[in-house]
Amino acid sequence: MAVAGTTPETDARTAPYAAAHAADFDALRRQDPELAGVLLAEYERQTAGLQLIAAENFASPAVLAALGSPLTNKYAEGYPGQRHHGGCELVDLAERLAIERACALFGCAHANVQPYSGSSAVLAAYAALLVPGDTVLAMSLPHGGHLTHGSPANFSGRWFDFAGYGVRPGTGLIDYDQLRDLALTRHPKAIVAGSTSYPRHIDYAAFREIADEVEAYLIVDAAHTLGLVAGGAAPSPVPYADVVCATTHKTLRGPRGGIILCGSELAARIDRAVFPFTQGGPQMHTVAATGVALGEAATPAFAEYAHQVVTNAQVLAGALAAQELPPQTGGTDTHLITADVSALDLTGLLARGRCAAARISLDKCALPSDPVPTGSVSGIRLGTAAVTTQGMRESEMERIAKLVGRALRGEGGVAVEVAELAAAFPPYTRL
Ligand SMILES: Cc1ncc(COP(=O)(O)O)c(C=O)c1O
């Protein structure tokens, strides 16, 4: 996309963002108007449309400030109090704060806040508990597993022997009987619970029971839901899992990054698996921003936010059904909805394109019923984390479902209405 740089007009439209980062943006604009233009154009894209990608959110100005801070200059290989570099006293404080906040918020003995991403967190969990060739059970990719859950295109599928469990055809709910049968026949070293598109709560107790029966580790990949857990809007995997991996940028609303939670007995193994085994020096600006996000996530306002995210998703799911877009499993317990677009004679790809043309960002998504080899998928995946951060509530969800329905039917004029709705809910004023 060609971006012309900043103009007085774009400056005026992006004033709230520029105001939140005045010093940085003045410097960037003066030195590199071309790149400043890209950043501000992306800000405009994010705020002039509806962000329904389930993995995204709007990090707060405080989180963005930590990300844009001088902590990015600091090398700090190792852990607080045990660094390979000098001058780490202050970044140690930042990392300790982030760790303490994570442990207090999630009720765990140990947290590692250094993973560069959710995938890095999963890689470190495997590195801590497994050796190449070990058998692992995870949700199969067409049923909602992530790339790190055994895709042949990913390290996980290349280095481990993954077997996939799935959901029941009628209900779309996890088939715990199949999972148990698979565990009894395959004797996995670890079972992974967690998904990239499963909209319902996961029965962590059932997973624990099956893992115990076959003496497997239970790794929960709560990449999508950890923010809901923080806000008390989803059950916590912490009491059940040996290791919990997650991203920090989805419902948790922090910087892009990963986090690992575990008990004290695995703490040293997890830390060594992150550094020096799978990563280099931590990105201390991101670690500090994670600390800021965890501070926000411990507030009553965040708990209210997390509950509203779920309420909004439930209302949106119901309203999409009325648009001939039936949600898988009949609804959702979380921020996430997967809906079937085939009744409108569309594929997921076409649906994503029509929505994009109407300034609605969402993902295409494989549904368990899709024939795997064709590569054509019939689902869309939406989430309410970002629009809820903007302050949207139930009535806006009803409106969004109608806008999505109209966009998918190819009606004109939707983009203008989407822009009007988005403009009424600027993201940086309600945090
Ligand atoms: C279940 C799950 N695990 C891991 C990840 C990886 O996160 P990242 O993109 O930060 O590597 C994702 C991201 O979508 C995810 O949904």
The ligand as a Tripos MOL2 file, in Angstrom:
@<TRIPOS>MOLECULE
LIG
   16    16     1     0     0
SMALL
NO_CHARGES

@<TRIPOS>ATOM
      1 C1         -3.7520  -21.2750   20.2340 C.3       1 LIG1
      2 C2         -2.6050  -20.4140   19.7670 C.ar      1 LIG1
      3 N1         -1.3690  -20.7270   20.1430 N.ar      1 LIG1
      4 C3         -0.3150  -20.0040   19.7600 C.ar      1 LIG1
      5 C4         -0.4600  -18.8970   18.9710 C.ar      1 LIG1
      6 C5          0.7730  -18.1790   18.4990 C.3       1 LIG1
      7 O1          0.8930  -16.8720   18.8870 O.3       1 LIG1
      8 P1          1.9140  -15.9210   18.1160 P.3       1 LIG1
      9 O2          1.2700  -15.5120   16.8480 O.co2     1 LIG1
     10 O3          2.1220  -14.7750   19.0730 O.co2     1 LIG1
     11 O4          3.1640  -16.6840   17.8930 O.co2     1 LIG1
     12 C6         -1.7400  -18.5180   18.5570 C.ar      1 LIG1
     13 C7         -1.9110  -17.3240   17.6980 C.2       1 LIG1
     14 O5         -2.8640  -17.0880   17.0560 O.2       1 LIG1
     15 C8         -2.8450  -19.2980   18.9610 C.ar      1 LIG1
     16 O6         -4.0920  -19.0090   18.5830 O.3       1 LIG1
@<TRIPOS>BOND
     1     1     2 1
     2     2     3 ar
     3     2    15 ar
     4     3     4 ar
     5     4     5 ar
     6     5     6 1
     7     5    12 ar
     8     6     7 1
     9     7     8 1
    10     8     9 2
    11     8    10 1
    12     8    11 1
    13    12    13 1
    14    12    15 ar
    15    13    14 2
    16    15    16 1
@<TRIPOS>SUBSTRUCTURE
     1 LIG1         1 GROUP 0 **** ****
